[in-house]
Amino acid sequence: MAGRRAAAAQASVELLAALPALALAAALALQLLLVGYSMAIADGAAEAGALAGSAGRDARRAAVEALPGWARERSHVTADGGRVRVELRPPAPLASVSKALAVSSDAWSRPPRGGG
């Protein structure tokens, strides 16, 4: 019986030792999901801006409005000559990590033809 208790105690210690590694793996997986989600948001906003620009509306404003509220303060949007670029910093526990993982997306459109 003493052998069983020792084995159970060893398993408990091994599990306890593995918990930090499991927590780190979960945090990394969550960060990767947030980067992917940020990329999808940036893609959609750039496309919305390009579509608005091709319709003769303000492309930059349309791209900013296509971003969710939390992403607007974490983004930088430029629109010039039919090109819309959205740069977005994903949520991260540290600002330096967020800057390092920043994503960007570009979309282009032709200006509307004159005379409608």
Backbone torsions as a table, in degrees:
resi	resn	phi	psi	omega
1	MET	NA	-31.5	179.5
2	ALA	-64.3	-32.3	178.7
3	GLY	-65.9	-37.7	178.8
4	ARG	-67.1	-41.3	178.8
5	ARG	-65.0	-39.5	179.2
6	ALA	-65.9	-39.7	178.8
7	ALA	-66.6	-40.1	178.7
8	ALA	-65.9	-40.3	178.7
9	ALA	-66.0	-39.8	178.8
10	GLN	-65.2	-40.5	178.6
11	ALA	-63.5	-38.3	178.5
12	SER	-65.3	-41.2	179.1
13	VAL	-66.4	-40.9	179.0
14	GLU	-64.3	-41.6	177.3
15	LEU	-63.1	-43.2	179.2
16	LEU	-63.2	-37.2	178.7
17	ALA	-70.7	-29.3	-177.7
18	ALA	-83.3	-17.0	-176.8
19	LEU	-58.3	-43.4	177.5
20	PRO	-61.4	-38.5	178.4
21	ALA	-66.3	-39.8	177.1
22	LEU	-65.0	-41.1	178.5
23	ALA	-64.7	-40.5	177.9
24	LEU	-64.6	-42.5	178.6
25	ALA	-62.7	-40.9	178.8
26	ALA	-66.2	-40.5	178.9
27	ALA	-65.1	-40.6	177.5
28	LEU	-65.2	-41.6	178.6
29	ALA	-63.3	-42.2	178.1
30	LEU	-62.8	-41.6	179.4
31	GLN	-63.6	-40.0	177.3
32	LEU	-64.2	-38.7	176.5
33	LEU	-63.4	-40.7	179.1
34	LEU	-66.2	-36.3	176.8
35	VAL	-66.1	-44.0	178.6
36	GLY	-63.0	-41.3	178.5
37	TYR	-65.0	-40.7	177.9
38	SER	-63.2	-37.4	178.2
39	MET	-65.1	-42.1	178.7
40	ALA	-63.1	-40.0	178.5
41	ILE	-65.3	-44.2	179.6
42	ALA	-63.1	-40.2	177.3
43	ASP	-59.8	-47.7	-179.0
44	GLY	-63.8	-39.9	-179.9
45	ALA	-68.0	-41.1	178.7
46	ALA	-63.9	-41.5	178.8
47	GLU	-65.5	-41.8	178.2
48	ALA	-61.5	-39.8	178.2
49	GLY	-65.9	-41.4	179.3
50	ALA	-65.7	-40.5	178.0
51	LEU	-63.7	-41.6	178.1
52	ALA	-64.5	-40.9	178.8
53	GLY	-62.7	-37.9	179.3
54	SER	-71.0	-19.0	177.2
55	ALA	-93.2	2.2	177.6
56	GLY	88.5	9.1	178.6
57	ARG	-98.0	175.5	-179.2
58	ASP	-71.6	109.5	-175.4
59	ALA	-68.3	-41.2	-178.6
60	ARG	-63.8	-45.6	-179.7
61	ARG	-62.6	-41.3	179.5
62	ALA	-63.9	-38.6	179.1
63	ALA	-66.3	-42.9	178.9
64	VAL	-64.1	-41.3	-179.5
65	GLU	-68.8	-22.8	178.6
66	ALA	-77.9	-13.8	178.7
67	LEU	-81.6	144.5	173.3
68	PRO	-66.8	160.6	-175.3
69	GLY	-53.7	-44.4	-177.8
70	TRP	-65.1	-27.7	-175.2
71	ALA	-85.0	-19.2	-176.2
72	ARG	-63.0	-41.0	-179.4
73	GLU	-77.7	-13.0	-179.5
74	ARG	-103.3	12.0	-174.0
75	SER	-121.7	163.0	172.7
76	HIS	-135.2	118.6	-176.0
77	VAL	-116.3	131.6	174.3
78	THR	-127.5	145.9	177.1
79	ALA	-140.7	122.7	-178.3
80	ASP	-156.7	126.4	174.7
81	GLY	60.9	34.4	179.7
82	GLY	88.1	-5.0	179.0
83	ARG	-102.3	129.4	176.7
84	VAL	-117.5	127.7	179.3
85	ARG	-123.8	128.4	178.3
86	VAL	-118.5	119.7	174.9
87	GLU	-109.8	131.6	-174.0
88	LEU	-136.7	132.3	174.6
89	ARG	-94.9	120.1	-179.1
90	PRO	-71.4	158.6	175.3
91	PRO	-61.6	138.8	179.3
92	ALA	-155.6	157.7	-178.4
93	PRO	-67.7	-26.1	179.8
94	LEU	-124.6	143.5	-179.2
95	ALA	-62.5	-36.9	-179.6
96	SER	-65.8	-35.1	177.0
97	VAL	-68.0	-42.0	179.1
98	SER	-60.8	-43.2	178.6
99	LYS	-65.4	-39.6	-178.6
100	ALA	-68.1	-28.5	-177.6
101	LEU	-99.5	12.7	-178.3
102	ALA	-56.8	141.7	179.0
103	VAL	-116.3	159.1	176.4
104	SER	-144.3	155.2	178.7
105	SER	-142.6	142.8	178.9
106	ASP	-121.1	147.1	173.0
107	ALA	-143.2	145.6	-179.3
108	TRP	-122.3	152.7	174.8
109	SER	-150.2	160.2	174.7
110	ARG	-91.1	145.9	177.0
111	PRO	-67.6	155.7	179.7
112	PRO	-63.8	147.9	178.0
113	ARG	-72.9	143.0	-179.2
114	GLY	-67.9	148.7	175.6
115	GLY	84.3	3.7	172.4
116	GLY	56.4	NA	NA
